[in-house]
Every structure is written in structure tokens, then in C-alpha cells.
């Protein structure tokens, strides 16, 4: 009977490598991995070997990128048949990789397995829609982490497939040239970390396959990124609750998986990571659990309401309770980004060794009223460096940036995600926000009409002006809707928690609209309901400059 009992015991327990790997992770990393994997387990389709689309509302459609991240989590957990299912997912993803070298999407990965053939009359090629060039990097970097961290759990045959897939993805990424064929990949494309990932995958794959041209291409591209970073010691696309998190991910790959002394990425990566965290620590408000503005690209106005990648990093560093994530992240806006968690959990303990001294204290305790200043530069869209100023106090933050650009809506050309001016405050019950949308009527999706903005930020004061403005220019102010207290806002007097006075050389007559999920004359921004007054025009006599001030007397 004894051999039978021993056999049953071995089958019922995780493998030794699983137990040792997970138990070696910090408590916070284990929590992030285990909670996110329990959530993704409910989305896994064992019949097909893919994850259902975690966005929800997809009528049982599957999704490729999150499936790759889930496979990494399966290898990290390695219980029962996790490793076998991970291999199955990997082979499915590689089997559907685009392999026609004549196509712009060569080496990329399907967005979902049910999609028609890209580039056909029925399914025309549309960058960032029917195919997404960034997925070469998202899936490719995940494959690298798998090969680095869990080679003993992946068969040699599947490892060979993964290396061949990485080579194809790297060659395909070389097709990308900013400004050509609607592509926007420049070395300045630091968020969503794609430039960082492109350099890394090329450098890592080239070394692994002994391809010097591929290795050198990665190193040369990385040097362009580094040259741009050291101009102001900032990422080109600055301060995003989501995409700064991706950039940190990319920098960690530079630091951990490339050889010291043989790569500019391993040389400069630690410095770039520390500089990025030094800035983020000054912008993070522990009491409000938010990164103060401005945000070059954001998917919400309050990190307590949407899943941000910076919140996932915060979880690994200071714990879930002190991050901006609620108990059940899956009910927050942008919840699909919770699928990133296995990558961050696996990298988190190494990440902690690279942080600047004293950073954890600044992430958990508000350091007191202070002003943060920085510059950032994103060529070819910025004509000059952007000047960033943020004032933080116990209950209010004001952040804004001056810019002069060749496009409207920032380099992402998205008025919804580009937030050059943000005021946040606590009402005692919730975090409220005020954002400026420098442009057209909110009902016209708030695309801006101005390519330049001058700002001045001081305690309790925000001054805004259009240096190239004219009588057609419009200031659109967006104020959050309130879930408690006054739920209807008709004027500034109805805004909860703060007293706002508006003045300036503009026509102060404005109209109001409500951006509601169930009605109103406008549509919610990033799932956030809000009130807007979109018709504050400068008077016709003011030309070429116009502007106004927001002055708060405090909460």
C-alpha cells in the first residue's frame, strides 16, 4: 500500500518547481499572481486553448494577447496540467502568426482566432484595428520571459517554435517606420513601451540565435531611445497611469535579460527606471491614490475607478490595499488590463532591487505640499519641449503642461486620452476631477482645434491661454459627475468639494451638457460621466492670444 499512497500524494500536490517558484515570490507578488490567475481561470476555454476575451461583451470571442499572458501565469503556477495547457496556448498563438513576408503585418499575431484573413476585401487591413503591430512586442516579450524563467517546463520542440516565432516578429517589426504606412513607431514612442520592447526583443533574439545584424539593430534602436531620454531624463510620453506601467515593464526587460557590459540597454536601463520612478513618486498622491496630472495619455480620470498598470506595480511594491485597486478589480473600468498581472508578478521582486532609496515611504505617506516640474519631448510631434508643472496639496492637485505641437490631441491624436490640464480633489467621499478639452464642442468628440497651449500653475491657481488662439477658439471644461451629494450640476456653485472662480478675456457665457451612460447630450469619456460647458469663446477682439484663469478658494 505504501507505494500507492506515495504515488497519490505526488499526484495531488504541485510539482517541486512550482512550489519553490511561487513560494520564493514576495507576499505582494504572490497575491497579484494568485488573484489574477483565479480571475483568468474563469475565462479559459479548454476546448480551444485560448482565453475568452476578458473585455467582456464579446459573444464568446477569444483573444490572443491575454492568452499569452495567461500562459505565462500557468507556467509560474505550474499546478496539475498548467504547463501542458501553457504549451497548448503557445503553439496555438504561433500557429496563427502571420507569415507572409510581403505583408505589412508579417510576424504579427492575430488579435483573435475567429477573425477573417487580414487584408482581404471582407476584412481590410487597418493598423491598430484589424491588426495591431504592437502585439509583436506584447506577445514576443512574454515569450522571452517564458524562455528565461521557465525553460524546464517547456519542451525543446516548443522552445524551438518560440525562437522561430520571435525571429519572425523581430523581422516584421523592422518593417515599421514612423510616418510611413500610417505607422507611428518612433524612438519617442515610449508608451505603450513599444519602442523599448522593439529594441529589447531584437537584441535578445539576435543574441540567442547568433544573428549579429538582429542584435546590432536592437542596440542601435535602443541608443536612439536613450539619446532622447537623457535630454530631460523623462519618457517622451509622460505620466500615464497605464502606459508608464508598460514603459517600466520594458525597462525591466532591458535590465534583467540582457548581458551586463554587452548592451546599452543593460547599461542605461537601471538609470532610466530610477529616473522614471523618482518622477512618479513625486506625482503619486498616497491619500488620493492617484498620479496627479497632466497625463499625456490616460484611460480614466480617477485611478480608483479604472484598472491602471501603475496600480498593479503599486500592488507589488506597497500592497493591494494601498494601491488604487478596489477589492474586485474586475468590476473597474478598463478591467482587461488586469490580465497583465502575471508579467508584473514574475518581474516584481527583481524590480524592487532597482528602486531609488526611500521610494516606498514616499508611495505610502504624503510628503506634504510641493510643486513638481519637468520637461518632455516627443518628436516629430513636439516642436519644442513640453513644460510640465504640478502642484500637490493634502486634498487638491493641479497639473498642466505647455506645448506647441504639429498635431491636435497629442501624439496619440486622441482628445479623450490627451489630458494636458487636470485638477483633482477629494470631496471626502470620492475623488473629483476637472479637465480642459481645448477644442470643439463635446458632442463632436472633443477633438481640439488648438495645437498650442500655455499654462501657469501655482497653489490654488491655474492660468491657461492659447498663444495662437482667435475668435473661433473654444475652451471646454469637463467636471466629474458626483455619486454623492449634488448629482446635478448646473453651475460652478454646484461643484462639490471645491470653490472655483473663473475669469479671463473670454466670453464667459457657456452652455452645459451632461455626458451620461443612460442619456444626456454628450457621451461619457473613458466610462466617466461628467458635466461640460463647451462654448466659452474668446471675444472676437482678442487675437492672436486669449485665455482665462481658474482660481480656487479651496475645499
C-alpha positions in Angstrom: 0.0 0.0 0.0 2.8 2.4 0.7 3.9 2.9 -2.9 0.3 3.6 -3.9 0.0 6.2 -1.1 3.2 7.9 -2.2 2.0 8.0 -5.8 -1.3 9.5 -4.9 0.5 12.1 -2.8 2.7 13.1 -5.6 -0.2 13.5 -8.0 -2.2 15.6 -5.6 0.5 18.2 -4.9 2.1 20.9 -7.1 5.5 20.0 -8.5 8.5 20.9 -6.6 9.5 23.6 -9.1 6.0 25.2 -8.8 6.1 25.3 -5.0 9.6 26.6 -4.9 9.0 29.3 -7.5 5.8 30.7 -6.1 6.9 30.5 -2.5 10.1 32.4 -3.4 8.0 35.4 -4.6 7.2 38.2 -2.2 3.8 38.2 -0.5 2.5 41.0 -2.6 3.7 39.3 -5.8 2.0 36.1 -4.8 -1.2 37.9 -4.1 -1.2 39.6 -7.5 -0.4 36.4 -9.3 -2.9 34.2 -7.5 -5.8 36.7 -7.6 -5.4 37.5 -11.2 -5.0 33.8 -12.2 -8.1 32.9 -10.3 -10.0 35.5 -12.3 -8.5 34.5 -15.7 -9.2 30.8 -14.9 -12.9 31.5 -15.3 -12.2 32.9 -18.9 -10.1 29.9 -20.1 -11.6 27.8 -22.8 -10.1 24.3 -22.6 -11.8 23.2 -25.7 -10.0 25.7 -27.9 -6.9 26.5 -25.8 -7.5 30.3 -25.7 -8.8 32.7 -23.2 -12.2 34.2 -23.9 -11.9 38.0 -24.4 -11.6 39.5 -21.0 -13.1 42.7 -22.1 -16.5 41.0 -21.8 -19.5 41.6 -24.1 -17.7 39.7 -26.9 -20.2 37.0 -27.5 -17.7 34.2 -26.7 -14.9 35.6 -28.9 -11.4 34.7 -27.8 -8.3 36.9 -27.6 -4.7 36.3 -28.3 -2.6 38.7 -26.2 -4.3 37.9 -22.9 -4.0 34.2 -23.7 -0.2 34.6 -23.9 -0.1 36.4 -20.5 -2.3 33.7 -19.0 0.1 31.0 -20.3 2.9 32.8 -18.5 0.8 32.7 -15.3 0.2 29.0 -15.9 3.9 28.3 -16.1 4.6 30.3 -12.9 1.8 28.5 -11.0 2.6 25.1 -12.5 -0.1 23.1 -10.8 -1.7 19.9 -12.2 -1.7 20.3 -16.1 -0.9 24.0 -16.1 2.4 23.6 -18.0 0.7 21.4 -20.7 -2.0 24.0 -21.2 0.5 26.7 -21.4 2.3 24.8 -24.2 -1.0 24.4 -25.9 -1.8 28.1 -25.8 1.7 28.9 -27.1 1.5 26.6 -30.1 -2.0 27.9 -30.9 -0.7 31.5 -30.9 2.4 30.7 -33.0 0.3 28.6 -35.5 -1.8 31.7 -36.3 1.2 34.1 -36.6 1.2 36.0 -39.9 3.9 34.5 -42.1 3.5 36.3 -45.5 6.7 38.4 -45.8 5.1 40.7 -48.4 2.5 42.0 -45.9 3.0 44.9 -43.5 1.8 42.7 -40.7 4.3 39.9 -41.2 5.4 38.4 -37.9 2.5 39.9 -36.1 -0.1 37.8 -34.1 -3.8 37.5 -34.6 -6.0 39.7 -32.4 -8.4 36.8 -32.0 -8.6 33.3 -33.6 -12.0 33.8 -35.1 -11.1 36.8 -37.2 -11.1 36.7 -41.1 -7.9 36.9 -43.1 -6.4 40.3 -42.7 -6.1 42.3 -46.0 -9.0 40.7 -47.8 -11.9 42.6 -49.3 -14.1 41.3 -46.4 -11.6 42.3 -43.7 -9.4 45.1 -45.0 -6.1 45.8 -43.3 -6.4 48.6 -40.8 -3.5 49.3 -38.5 -4.5 49.2 -34.8 -7.8 47.8 -35.8 -7.8 44.5 -37.8 -4.2 44.1 -36.9 -2.1 45.7 -34.2 1.7 46.0 -34.8 2.3 46.4 -31.0 1.2 42.8 -30.5 4.5 41.6 -31.9 6.1 43.2 -28.8 3.4 42.2 -26.3 3.5 38.6 -27.2 7.2 38.5 -28.1 8.3 39.9 -24.7 6.0 37.3 -23.0 7.7 34.5 -24.9 11.1 35.8 -23.8 10.1 35.8 -20.1 8.8 32.2 -20.5 12.1 31.1 -22.1 14.2 32.9 -19.4 12.2 31.9 -16.3 10.7 28.5 -17.1 12.8 26.6 -19.7 12.5 23.4 -17.7 8.7 23.5 -18.1 8.7 23.9 -21.9 9.7 21.1 -24.3 12.6 21.6 -26.7 10.3 21.4 -29.6 8.1 24.2 -28.3 11.1 26.3 -27.4 12.3 26.0 -31.0 8.9 27.2 -32.2 9.0 30.1 -29.9 12.5 31.2 -31.0 11.5 30.9 -34.7 8.3 33.0 -33.9 10.5 35.6 -32.1 12.7 35.8 -35.2 9.7 36.4 -37.4 8.3 39.0 -35.1 11.6 40.8 -35.0 11.9 40.9 -38.8 8.3 42.1 -39.0 9.0 44.9 -36.5 11.8 46.1 -38.8 9.1 46.9 -41.4 7.8 49.7 -39.0 8.9 53.2 -39.8 7.3 56.2 -38.1 5.3 58.3 -40.6 5.2 55.5 -43.3 2.1 53.4 -44.0 0.2 55.0 -41.1 2.7 53.7 -38.6 3.6 55.8 -35.5 6.6 53.9 -34.2 9.4 56.4 -33.5 12.0 56.1 -30.8 9.9 58.5 -28.9 7.0 56.0 -28.7 7.9 55.2 -25.1 4.3 54.5 -24.3 3.0 51.9 -24.5 6.6 50.9 -24.2 6.7 49.7 -27.8 10.0 51.3 -28.7 11.5 49.8 -25.6 10.1 46.4 -26.4 11.2 46.5 -30.1 14.8 47.2 -29.1 14.7 44.5 -26.4 13.2 41.7 -28.5 15.6 42.4 -31.4 18.7 42.5 -29.1 17.7 39.4 -27.1 16.6 37.3 -30.1 19.7 38.2 -32.0 21.9 37.1 -29.2 20.0 33.9 -28.7 20.1 33.0 -32.4 23.6 34.3 -33.0 22.3 36.8 -35.5 24.6 39.8 -35.2 22.6 42.0 -37.6 19.5 41.5 -35.4 21.5 42.2 -32.2 23.0 45.3 -33.6 19.6 46.6 -34.9 18.3 46.3 -31.4 21.2 48.1 -29.9 21.2 50.9 -32.4 17.4 51.5 -31.8 17.9 51.4 -28.1 20.6 54.1 -28.4 18.1 56.4 -30.2 15.7 55.9 -27.3 18.4 56.6 -24.7 19.6 59.7 -26.5 16.0 61.1 -26.4 15.5 60.1 -22.7 18.7 61.8 -21.4 17.6 65.1 -22.9 15.3 65.7 -19.9 15.6 62.4 -18.0 11.9 61.7 -18.8 10.0 59.4 -21.1 8.7 61.2 -24.2 5.1 60.4 -23.5 5.0 61.5 -19.9 2.9 60.4 -16.9 0.3 57.8 -17.8 -1.5 55.6 -15.3 -1.5 52.9 -17.9 1.5 53.4 -20.2 4.1 54.4 -17.7 3.4 51.0 -16.4 4.2 49.5 -19.8 7.4 51.5 -20.0 8.5 50.3 -16.6 7.9 46.7 -17.9 10.1 47.4 -20.9 12.9 48.9 -18.9 12.9 45.9 -16.5 13.4 43.6 -19.5 16.4 45.8 -20.5 17.8 45.4 -17.0 17.2 41.7 -16.3 17.6 39.8 -19.5 20.4 41.4 -21.5 24.1 40.8 -20.6 25.8 43.4 -18.4 28.7 45.0 -20.2 27.5 44.0 -23.7 24.4 46.1 -24.2 23.5 49.8 -23.9 20.1 48.6 -22.6 21.5 46.8 -19.6 23.8 49.8 -19.0 21.2 52.6 -19.2 18.1 50.7 -18.2 18.6 50.9 -14.4 19.2 54.7 -14.6 16.1 55.2 -16.8 14.0 53.1 -14.4 15.2 55.1 -11.4 14.6 58.4 -13.0 11.1 57.4 -14.1 10.2 56.2 -10.6 11.7 59.4 -9.0 9.3 61.5 -11.0 6.3 59.2 -10.4 6.9 59.2 -6.7 6.6 63.0 -6.6 3.4 62.8 -8.7 1.7 59.9 -6.8 -0.6 61.1 -4.0 -1.0 58.3 -1.4 -4.0 59.9 0.2 -5.9 60.2 -3.1 -4.4 57.1 -4.6 -3.8 58.8 -7.9 -1.0 60.1 -10.0 -1.5 63.8 -10.3 -1.7 65.3 -13.9 -1.0 66.2 -16.5 -1.4 62.9 -18.4 -0.2 62.6 -21.9 -2.5 59.6 -22.4 -5.0 58.2 -19.8 -7.9 55.8 -19.8 -9.7 57.4 -16.9 -9.7 60.4 -14.6 -9.5 58.6 -11.3 -7.3 55.5 -10.7 -9.7 54.3 -8.0 -12.3 53.7 -10.8 -10.2 52.1 -13.6 -7.5 49.4 -13.7 -4.2 51.0 -14.4 -0.9 49.3 -14.9 0.8 51.6 -12.4 -1.7 50.4 -9.8 -0.5 46.8 -10.5 3.1 47.9 -9.9 1.9 49.6 -6.7 0.3 46.4 -5.6 3.6 44.6 -5.9 5.5 47.3 -4.0 3.2 48.6 -1.3 0.3 46.1 -1.3 -3.1 46.0 -2.8 -4.8 48.0 0.0 -2.5 51.0 -0.6 -2.8 50.9 -4.4 -5.8 52.4 -6.2 -7.3 49.0 -6.9 -10.5 48.0 -5.2 -11.2 44.6 -3.7 -12.7 43.3 -7.0 -10.7 44.9 -9.9 -12.7 43.0 -12.5 -15.6 45.5 -11.9 -13.5 48.6 -12.5 -13.3 50.3 -15.9 -10.6 49.1 -18.3 -10.5 45.8 -16.3 -9.0 43.9 -19.2 -5.6 45.3 -18.1 -5.7 43.1 -15.0 -4.6 40.3 -17.4 -1.1 42.0 -17.3 -0.7 40.8 -13.7 1.4 37.6 -14.3 4.1 39.5 -16.1 4.4 42.0 -13.3 4.2 39.4 -10.6 7.1 37.5 -12.2 9.3 40.6 -12.5 8.3 42.3 -9.3 11.0 41.1 -6.9 13.8 41.9 -9.3 12.0 45.3 -9.8 12.2 46.1 -6.1 16.0 45.8 -6.2 16.4 48.6 -8.7 14.2 51.3 -7.0 15.6 54.5 -5.7 16.3 54.7 -1.9 13.3 55.8 0.1 10.8 55.4 -2.7 8.4 53.1 -0.8 7.9 55.6 2.0 7.0 58.3 -0.5 4.5 55.9 -2.1 2.7 55.3 1.2 2.9 58.6 3.0 2.1 62.0 1.5 5.3 64.2 1.7 3.3 67.4 2.1 2.5 70.3 -0.2 5.1 70.5 -3.1 5.5 71.5 -6.7 6.9 69.2 -9.3 8.5 70.5 -12.6 9.7 68.6 -15.6 10.1 68.7 -19.4 9.4 66.1 -22.0 10.0 65.9 -25.8 8.2 63.7 -28.3 9.5 64.2 -31.8 8.3 64.6 -34.5 5.0 65.9 -32.9 6.5 68.3 -30.4 8.0 71.5 -32.0 9.5 72.4 -28.6 9.9 70.5 -25.3 6.7 70.5 -23.2 6.9 72.2 -19.8 5.2 70.4 -17.0 4.2 71.8 -13.6 2.2 70.1 -10.9 1.2 71.4 -7.5 0.1 68.9 -4.9 -1.5 69.6 -1.6 -3.3 67.4 1.0 -6.7 67.5 -0.8 -6.1 69.1 -4.2 -3.7 68.6 -7.1 -3.3 70.8 -10.2 -1.2 69.7 -13.1 -0.7 71.2 -16.6 1.7 71.3 -19.4 2.5 73.9 -22.1 3.1 72.6 -25.6 3.4 73.5 -29.2 2.7 70.5 -31.5 2.2 69.6 -35.1 -1.0 67.7 -34.3 -4.1 68.1 -32.2 -4.8 65.7 -29.3 -1.2 65.0 -28.5 1.0 62.4 -30.3 -1.8 59.8 -29.9 -4.1 62.3 -31.7 -6.8 61.5 -29.2 -8.6 64.3 -27.4 -10.2 61.8 -25.0 -6.9 60.4 -23.8 -4.7 63.5 -24.0 -5.1 65.5 -20.8 -2.7 68.4 -20.7 -4.7 70.0 -17.8 -6.1 68.1 -14.8 -7.3 69.2 -11.4 -8.2 66.6 -8.8 -9.6 66.9 -5.4 -11.2 64.8 -2.7 -14.8 65.6 -1.6 -14.4 63.4 1.4 -16.4 60.6 -0.3 -14.7 60.4 -3.7 -12.1 61.8 -6.0 -13.4 64.5 -8.3 -11.7 66.0 -11.4 -11.7 68.9 -13.7 -10.2 68.6 -17.1 -9.8 71.1 -20.0 -10.6 70.0 -23.5 -9.2 72.7 -25.7 -11.3 72.5 -28.7 -14.6 71.7 -30.3 -18.0 71.0 -28.9 -18.1 67.9 -26.7 -20.7 66.5 -28.9 -18.1 66.5 -31.7 -16.0 64.1 -29.6 -13.9 66.9 -28.2 -11.2 66.9 -30.8 -9.2 70.0 -30.2 -8.8 72.9 -32.5 -5.6 74.2 -30.9 -2.1 72.8 -31.3 -0.6 75.1 -28.7 -1.3 75.8 -25.0 0.5 78.0 -22.4 -0.1 77.2 -18.8 0.9 78.5 -15.4 0.3 76.5 -12.2 0.5 77.9 -8.7 -1.1 76.9 -5.4 -4.8 77.1 -5.9 -4.4 78.8 -9.3 -4.4 77.7 -12.9 -3.9 80.0 -15.8 -4.5 78.8 -19.4 -4.0 80.6 -22.7 -4.0 79.9 -26.4 -0.9 81.6 -27.9 -2.3 81.1 -31.4 -5.9 81.5 -30.5 -8.6 83.5 -32.3 -12.3 84.2 -32.1 -13.1 80.6 -33.2 -11.1 79.1 -30.3 -13.1 77.3 -27.6 -12.3 76.3 -24.0 -14.2 73.2 -23.0 -14.2 72.3 -19.3 -15.2 68.9 -18.1 -16.2 68.3 -14.5 -16.8 64.9 -13.0 -20.3 63.8 -12.1 -20.8 63.1 -8.4 -22.1 59.9 -7.0 -22.9 61.5 -3.6 -24.2 64.9 -2.7 -25.3 67.0 -5.7 -25.8 64.7 -8.6 -27.0 67.5 -10.9 -24.5 70.3 -11.8 -25.9 73.5 -13.4 -23.2 76.0 -12.5 -19.9 76.3 -10.7 -21.8 76.7 -7.4 -23.0 73.1 -7.7 -19.5 71.6 -7.9 -18.9 69.6 -4.7 -15.8 69.9 -2.5 -14.1 72.9 -4.0 -14.8 76.6 -4.8 -14.0 77.6 -8.3 -13.8 81.2 -9.7 -13.4 81.6 -13.4 -12.1 84.8 -15.1 -10.3 85.9 -18.2 -10.5 87.7 -21.6 -13.1 85.3 -22.9 -16.8 85.3 -23.4 -18.0 83.8 -20.1 -21.3 82.7 -21.5 -21.4 79.0 -21.7 -23.8 76.1 -22.3 -24.0 72.9 -20.2 -24.3 69.3 -21.1 -24.3 66.0 -19.2 -22.3 63.1 -20.5 -24.3 60.2 -19.2 -24.2 56.5 -19.7 -28.0 56.4 -19.9 -28.7 59.8 -21.5 -27.7 63.4 -21.8 -26.5 65.4 -24.8 -22.9 64.1 -24.5 -21.2 60.7 -24.2 -19.1 59.6 -21.2 -15.3 59.9 -21.5 -13.5 56.7 -20.7 -16.6 55.4 -18.9 -16.6 58.5 -16.7 -19.8 60.5 -16.5 -19.2 64.3 -16.5 -20.7 67.7 -16.9 -19.2 70.0 -19.6 -19.6 73.6 -20.7 -18.3 73.6 -24.3 -19.0 77.1 -25.5 -16.6 79.5 -23.9 -15.2 81.5 -26.8 -12.6 84.2 -26.6 -14.1 87.6 -27.7 -13.5 88.4 -31.3 -11.3 91.4 -30.4 -8.7 89.2 -28.8 -6.2 88.0 -31.3 -3.8 86.2 -31.5 -3.8 85.3 -27.8 -6.7 84.5 -25.5 -7.0 82.8 -22.2 -8.6 82.6 -18.8 -7.9 81.6 -15.2 -9.4 79.1 -12.8 -8.9 80.3 -9.2 -10.0 78.0 -6.3 -10.5 79.2 -2.7 -10.1 75.7 -1.5 -12.4 72.9 -0.4 
